[in-house]
Amino acid sequence: MDQKAIHCRESLSFTIVCDERCFVVNRLGALLKLWDRTQLFTFVDRESNSGTARQLIQDLDDSRWSLFLIDDNNERWYGPEAIPMILKNLPFGRFAAVLYILPGTMWLTRNLYRLVSHTRLIIARRPA
């Protein structure tokens, strides 16, 4: 039997935990749901009611980011680190994920994401 076939790993599935109160994350999450034709991603937001979902939302609230990604092995990527992982698992996103190897791309992503996430935190703390 071919050794490569034996060691071939099953595809992972991912859970995206996101703060839908952030306008940018909300819109990007909606687009991602449309693009995820293979249903590789499971989405958890504040409307999710399971105990696991509540714990994941608490983990999100304890972080400084407005989203994080978890794979089946419980490896986590927060904020801007999650974006290339999400992209590379979309059919058309592999090309976009390659752009992250260009110098300065991840720095730019981190800073833009930090600005969006910081704005989310300010808005969330504002009294209604």
Contacts in CASP RR format, 6 or more apart in sequence:
PFRMAT RR
TARGET T0000
AUTHOR 0000-0000-0000
METHOD contacts of the structure
MODEL  1
MDQKAIHCRESLSFTIVCDERCFVVNRLGALLKLWDRTQLFTFVDRESNS
GTARQLIQDLDDSRWSLFLIDDNNERWYGPEAIPMILKNLPFGRFAAVLY
ILPGTMWLTRNLYRLVSHTRLIIARRPA
11 40 0 8 1.000
12 71 0 8 1.000
12 72 0 8 1.000
12 73 0 8 1.000
13 40 0 8 1.000
13 41 0 8 1.000
13 42 0 8 1.000
13 71 0 8 1.000
13 72 0 8 1.000
14 40 0 8 1.000
14 41 0 8 1.000
14 42 0 8 1.000
14 69 0 8 1.000
14 70 0 8 1.000
14 71 0 8 1.000
14 72 0 8 1.000
14 85 0 8 1.000
14 86 0 8 1.000
14 89 0 8 1.000
15 41 0 8 1.000
15 42 0 8 1.000
15 43 0 8 1.000
15 44 0 8 1.000
15 56 0 8 1.000
15 69 0 8 1.000
15 70 0 8 1.000
16 29 0 8 1.000
16 32 0 8 1.000
16 41 0 8 1.000
16 42 0 8 1.000
16 43 0 8 1.000
16 44 0 8 1.000
16 67 0 8 1.000
16 68 0 8 1.000
16 69 0 8 1.000
16 82 0 8 1.000
16 86 0 8 1.000
17 44 0 8 1.000
17 45 0 8 1.000
17 56 0 8 1.000
17 57 0 8 1.000
17 59 0 8 1.000
17 60 0 8 1.000
17 67 0 8 1.000
17 68 0 8 1.000
17 69 0 8 1.000
17 70 0 8 1.000
18 25 0 8 1.000
18 26 0 8 1.000
18 29 0 8 1.000
18 43 0 8 1.000
18 44 0 8 1.000
18 45 0 8 1.000
18 60 0 8 1.000
18 66 0 8 1.000
18 67 0 8 1.000
19 25 0 8 1.000
19 45 0 8 1.000
19 46 0 8 1.000
19 60 0 8 1.000
19 66 0 8 1.000
19 67 0 8 1.000
19 120 0 8 1.000
19 124 0 8 1.000
20 26 0 8 1.000
20 45 0 8 1.000
20 46 0 8 1.000
20 47 0 8 1.000
21 46 0 8 1.000
21 120 0 8 1.000
21 123 0 8 1.000
21 124 0 8 1.000
22 66 0 8 1.000
22 116 0 8 1.000
22 117 0 8 1.000
22 119 0 8 1.000
22 120 0 8 1.000
24 66 0 8 1.000
24 116 0 8 1.000
25 66 0 8 1.000
25 67 0 8 1.000
25 116 0 8 1.000
25 120 0 8 1.000
29 43 0 8 1.000
32 41 0 8 1.000
32 86 0 8 1.000
32 90 0 8 1.000
33 41 0 8 1.000
33 43 0 8 1.000
35 90 0 8 1.000
35 91 0 8 1.000
35 92 0 8 1.000
36 90 0 8 1.000
37 91 0 8 1.000
38 91 0 8 1.000
40 89 0 8 1.000
41 86 0 8 1.000
41 89 0 8 1.000
44 53 0 8 1.000
44 56 0 8 1.000
44 57 0 8 1.000
45 57 0 8 1.000
46 57 0 8 1.000
48 54 0 8 1.000
48 56 0 8 1.000
48 57 0 8 1.000
56 70 0 8 1.000
59 68 0 8 1.000
60 66 0 8 1.000
60 67 0 8 1.000
60 68 0 8 1.000
63 78 0 8 1.000
63 79 0 8 1.000
64 117 0 8 1.000
64 121 0 8 1.000
65 78 0 8 1.000
65 79 0 8 1.000
65 80 0 8 1.000
65 113 0 8 1.000
65 117 0 8 1.000
66 79 0 8 1.000
66 116 0 8 1.000
66 117 0 8 1.000
66 120 0 8 1.000
67 78 0 8 1.000
67 79 0 8 1.000
67 82 0 8 1.000
68 76 0 8 1.000
68 77 0 8 1.000
68 78 0 8 1.000
68 79 0 8 1.000
68 82 0 8 1.000
69 76 0 8 1.000
69 77 0 8 1.000
69 82 0 8 1.000
69 85 0 8 1.000
69 86 0 8 1.000
70 76 0 8 1.000
77 85 0 8 1.000
79 113 0 8 1.000
79 117 0 8 1.000
80 106 0 8 1.000
80 109 0 8 1.000
80 110 0 8 1.000
80 112 0 8 1.000
80 113 0 8 1.000
80 114 0 8 1.000
83 100 0 8 1.000
83 109 0 8 1.000
83 113 0 8 1.000
84 97 0 8 1.000
84 100 0 8 1.000
84 106 0 8 1.000
87 93 0 8 1.000
87 94 0 8 1.000
87 96 0 8 1.000
87 97 0 8 1.000
87 100 0 8 1.000
88 94 0 8 1.000
88 97 0 8 1.000
99 105 0 8 1.000
100 106 0 8 1.000
100 109 0 8 1.000
END
